[in-house]
């Protein structure tokens, strides 16, 4: 089967919707034509000139990266820095680049879940759930069509709350309408007041699915004119947000845990605050720069918070509430390319998928 670049993008954005990315981010198609046929996909954390060359050598015309190579605006393409040289090389080689960054960080089965898997955590929860990413639909339907319409909405992605699906609310009532001259009513007659037994139904859904949900409603509803309301919900979405917290299967002594952490994450070094002489059981984490979640980790009762890019004075903020550990940005997200390959393999098993062998970490240790 032939797949186009737009097919891959559509699938990736169903897994990690672009609307979930931070405002400063640039997760999207950065280079390439959506109508190009895909010959192979290379999964990587970063995109560099070496990674583009690797894609060409392996016959891949698409690179799926976690970090966007174009993060700030480009005002020229003259090759004066590694960003411009990489983009120029990709364009010349006709290799597309797609970035899936903080939106992949924010989904419950994303980057942080992969880190938690490597560490062996269970009972996982989002550390800082996002608000304002849910919408409630309220509509009015004939009682005889209620189940058909609800099923259509559920199939479109409505009615999922945590580990429960097909969630809805309904209340019975009477609707009235008077079809005017140009109307073509499904029930009733033009010029005659009609009264119909109806249900008011309510369902919640992720806001990014709004177009799909409204389309499903209109296609399944028998009325010529469908009455409905959309309300943005301020509730936290427990499936979307920053960081993660979970528990070890068995608590560990502090020194033993850090030895284990280095083994599981392939770490050369870990910077951390002083040990607190108590066992490690609950672990909070955030791939990449996550110090902004330190307060959340404390409130969650974590024994240790694992992240990266922690500044000197920020280590003091742990304030003996927990151990704050900086494992390095590259190291914290190294396994993201495995995650990307796993995600893509679920849909595109007949496309050649590769993990990049290029070490893009700009930091070395002696």
C-alpha positions in Angstrom: 0.0 0.0 0.0 1.2 3.5 -0.9 1.3 6.1 1.9 1.7 9.8 1.4 3.4 12.2 3.8 0.0 13.6 4.7 -1.2 10.1 5.8 1.7 9.9 8.3 1.1 13.4 9.6 -2.6 12.7 10.0 -1.9 9.6 12.1 0.8 11.3 14.2 -1.5 14.2 14.9 -4.3 11.8 16.0 -1.8 10.4 18.6 -0.5 13.8 19.7 -2.7 16.6 18.6 -0.8 19.8 17.6 -3.2 21.8 19.9 -1.5 20.1 22.9 1.9 21.8 22.2 3.1 24.8 24.1 2.6 28.2 22.6 6.4 28.6 22.1 6.8 25.3 20.3 7.0 24.5 16.5 5.7 20.9 16.3 4.6 20.5 12.7 5.8 19.7 9.2 9.0 21.7 8.8 10.2 20.6 5.4 8.5 18.6 2.7 5.5 18.2 0.4 2.5 16.5 2.1 1.6 14.8 -1.3 5.0 13.0 -1.5 5.0 9.2 -1.3 6.9 7.9 1.7 9.8 5.5 1.0 11.1 5.1 4.5 11.0 6.9 7.9 13.9 7.7 10.2 13.1 8.3 13.8 15.4 10.6 15.8 15.6 12.9 18.8 17.3 15.7 16.9 17.8 16.6 13.3 21.4 17.5 12.2 23.2 17.3 8.9 24.5 13.9 9.9 20.9 12.7 10.5 19.8 13.9 7.1 22.7 12.1 5.5 21.8 8.9 7.4 18.2 9.2 6.1 19.5 9.4 2.5 21.8 6.5 3.0 18.9 4.4 4.3 16.5 5.4 1.6 14.3 7.4 3.9 12.6 10.5 2.6 11.0 11.4 6.0 12.6 12.2 9.3 10.3 12.2 12.3 12.0 14.1 15.1 11.1 15.0 18.7 12.9 18.4 18.7 12.1 20.9 15.9 15.2 21.9 13.9 13.4 25.1 13.1 12.4 26.6 16.5 12.7 30.3 16.0 11.9 32.1 12.7 14.4 31.7 9.8 15.1 35.0 8.1 17.5 33.5 5.6 18.9 30.2 4.3 22.6 30.9 3.6 24.1 28.0 5.6 25.6 30.3 8.3 24.7 27.9 11.1 23.8 24.3 11.7 20.1 24.9 11.5 20.2 26.5 8.1 22.7 24.0 6.8 20.5 21.1 8.0 17.4 22.6 6.4 19.2 23.2 3.1 20.6 19.7 3.0 17.1 18.2 3.6 15.5 20.3 0.9 18.3 19.4 -1.6 17.9 15.7 -0.8 14.1 15.9 -0.9 13.9 14.6 2.7 10.9 15.8 4.7 11.2 16.7 8.4 8.3 16.5 10.8 8.6 17.5 14.5 6.4 16.2 17.2 7.6 17.9 20.4 5.6 19.2 23.5 2.4 17.7 22.1 4.0 14.2 22.4 5.3 15.2 25.9 1.7 16.0 27.0 -0.1 12.9 26.0 -0.4 10.2 28.6 1.3 7.5 26.5 4.0 9.9 25.3 7.5 10.8 26.2 7.1 10.7 30.0 5.4 7.3 29.9 8.3 6.0 28.0 10.7 7.2 30.7 8.4 5.7 33.3 8.5 2.4 31.4 12.3 2.4 31.4 12.4 3.0 35.2 9.6 0.4 35.8 7.0 2.7 37.4 3.3 1.7 37.9 0.1 3.6 38.9 1.1 6.4 36.5 -0.6 9.8 36.5 0.0 13.1 34.7 1.9 15.3 37.1 0.3 18.6 35.9 -2.9 18.0 33.9 -3.9 20.6 31.3 -7.0 22.7 31.6 -9.2 24.2 28.8 -8.7 21.3 26.4 -12.1 19.8 26.9 -15.5 20.8 25.3 -19.0 19.8 26.2 -21.7 19.3 23.6 -25.3 19.9 24.4 -27.9 18.9 21.8 -31.6 18.0 21.6 -32.7 14.8 19.7 -35.9 12.9 19.2 -36.1 10.2 21.8 -36.4 7.5 19.2 -33.0 8.5 17.6 -31.1 9.0 20.9 -29.1 5.8 20.8 -28.2 6.1 17.1 -26.9 9.7 17.6 -25.0 8.9 20.8 -23.3 5.9 19.1 -22.3 8.2 16.3 -20.8 10.7 18.8 -19.0 8.0 20.7 -17.5 6.6 17.5 -16.2 10.1 16.7 -14.4 10.3 20.0 -16.9 11.8 22.5 -17.8 10.4 25.9 -14.4 9.2 27.1 -13.5 10.2 30.7 -10.4 8.5 32.1 -10.9 4.7 31.9 -14.6 5.0 31.0 -16.1 5.4 27.6 -19.6 6.1 26.2 -20.2 8.6 29.0 -23.2 10.8 28.5 -26.1 12.5 30.3 -29.7 12.8 29.1 -32.9 14.3 30.3 -36.4 14.0 28.7 -38.5 17.0 27.6 -40.6 18.4 24.9 -39.3 20.4 22.0 -41.5 22.7 19.8 -40.9 24.1 16.3 -42.9 25.6 13.5 -41.6 24.9 10.0 -41.7 28.0 7.8 -42.4 28.2 4.1 -39.0 27.0 2.8 -38.4 24.3 5.4 -38.3 20.6 4.7 -39.0 19.1 8.1 -38.2 15.5 9.0 -41.3 15.5 11.1 -44.3 17.8 11.2 -45.8 20.1 8.5 -44.9 23.5 7.1 -46.9 26.2 8.9 -48.0 23.9 11.7 -46.6 24.1 15.3 -45.0 20.7 16.1 -44.3 19.2 19.5 -41.8 16.4 19.8 -40.7 14.2 22.7 -37.0 14.8 22.8 -33.9 14.1 24.9 -31.4 16.7 25.9 -28.0 14.9 25.7 -24.6 16.0 26.9 -21.2 14.6 26.1 -17.6 15.7 26.6 -14.8 15.4 24.2 -11.2 16.7 23.6 -11.5 20.1 22.0 -9.4 19.2 19.0 -12.1 16.8 17.9 -14.8 19.5 17.6 -15.1 19.5 13.8 -15.3 15.7 13.8 -17.9 15.6 16.6 -20.2 18.3 15.1 -20.0 16.5 11.7 -21.0 13.2 13.3 -23.9 15.0 15.1 -25.3 16.6 11.9 -24.9 13.4 9.8 -26.7 11.3 12.4 -29.4 13.8 13.4 -32.8 13.5 11.5 -33.6 17.2 11.8 -32.9 19.6 8.9 -31.7 22.2 11.5 -29.8 20.8 14.4 -29.8 22.8 17.7 -26.6 22.3 19.7 -24.3 24.2 22.1 -20.6 24.0 22.6 -19.1 24.9 26.0 -15.4 25.0 26.7 -14.7 23.2 30.0 -12.2 24.4 32.6 -11.8 20.9 34.1 -8.4 19.3 34.0 -7.9 16.6 31.5 -6.2 13.8 33.4 -5.0 12.3 30.1 -3.1 15.4 28.9 -0.4 17.4 30.6 3.2 17.8 31.7 5.3 15.4 33.6 4.3 12.1 35.2 4.3 10.5 38.6 4.3 6.8 39.5 5.6 4.2 41.9 8.3 1.6 42.0 7.2 -2.0 42.3 9.3 -2.2 45.5 10.8 0.7 47.3 14.6 1.1 47.1 17.3 2.7 49.2 18.5 6.0 47.7 21.9 4.8 46.6 20.5 1.6 45.1 17.9 3.6 43.2 20.4 5.9 41.6 22.6 2.9 40.6 19.4 1.4 39.1 18.5 4.7 37.4 21.9 5.0 35.7 21.6 1.4 34.4 18.0 1.8 33.1 18.6 5.2 31.4 22.1 4.5 30.2 23.5 7.5 32.2 27.1 8.4 32.6 26.4 10.9 35.4 23.5 12.2 37.5 23.5 15.6 39.3 21.3 15.5 42.4 20.6 17.1 45.7 21.7 15.4 48.9 20.2 12.1 50.0 17.5 12.4 52.7 18.0 9.0 54.3 14.7 7.6 53.4 13.6 5.0 50.8 12.5 5.8 47.3 9.0 4.7 46.3 7.2 7.5 44.5 9.0 8.9 41.5 8.0 12.1 39.6 9.7 12.9 36.2 9.7 15.1 33.2 11.7 14.6 30.1 13.6 17.6 29.0 13.6 20.9 30.9 11.0 20.3 33.7 12.1 22.3 36.7 8.8 24.2 36.4 7.1 21.1 37.8 9.1 20.9 41.0 6.2 22.2 43.0 3.9 19.7 41.5 6.3 16.9 42.3 6.4 18.1 46.0 2.6 18.2 46.2 2.4 14.7 44.7 4.5 13.4 47.6 7.3 12.3 45.3 10.5 11.0 46.9 12.6 12.0 43.9 12.0 14.3 40.9 13.9 13.4 37.7 14.3 16.0 34.9 17.1 18.0 33.2 18.5 21.5 32.6 18.3 22.4 36.3 20.2 25.6 37.2 22.5 25.8 40.2 20.1 27.9 42.4 17.1 25.7 41.4 18.7 22.8 43.2 18.2 24.7 46.5 14.4 24.8 45.8 14.2 21.0 46.5 14.5 22.2 50.1 14.8 18.7 51.5 11.2 17.8 50.4 12.6 15.4 47.9 15.7 14.6 45.9 16.0 16.6 42.7 17.9 14.8 40.0 19.2 16.2 36.7 20.0 13.4 34.3 20.7 15.5 31.2 18.3 16.7 28.4 19.5 14.3 25.7 19.7 11.4 28.2 16.1 12.0 29.5 14.6 11.9 26.0 17.0 9.4 24.3 14.3 6.7 24.2 11.8 9.0 22.5 13.0 7.7 19.1 12.0 4.2 20.2 8.6 5.6 21.2 8.2 7.2 17.7 9.1 4.0 15.9 6.6 2.0 18.1 3.8 4.5 17.4 4.5 4.5 13.6 4.7 0.7 13.4 1.2 0.3 14.7 -0.1 2.0 11.5 2.6 1.7 8.9 4.0 -1.8 9.2 4.8 -2.0 5.5 6.9 1.2 5.6 10.6 0.8 6.4 11.2 2.3 9.9 14.6 3.0 11.4 16.1 4.4 14.6 18.8 6.9 13.9 22.3 5.8 14.9 23.6 9.3 15.1 24.5 10.5 18.5 23.2 14.1 18.5 24.1 14.9 22.1 26.1 18.1 21.9 27.5 17.4 25.4 30.5 15.1 26.3 31.7 13.9 29.7 35.2 13.2 30.8 
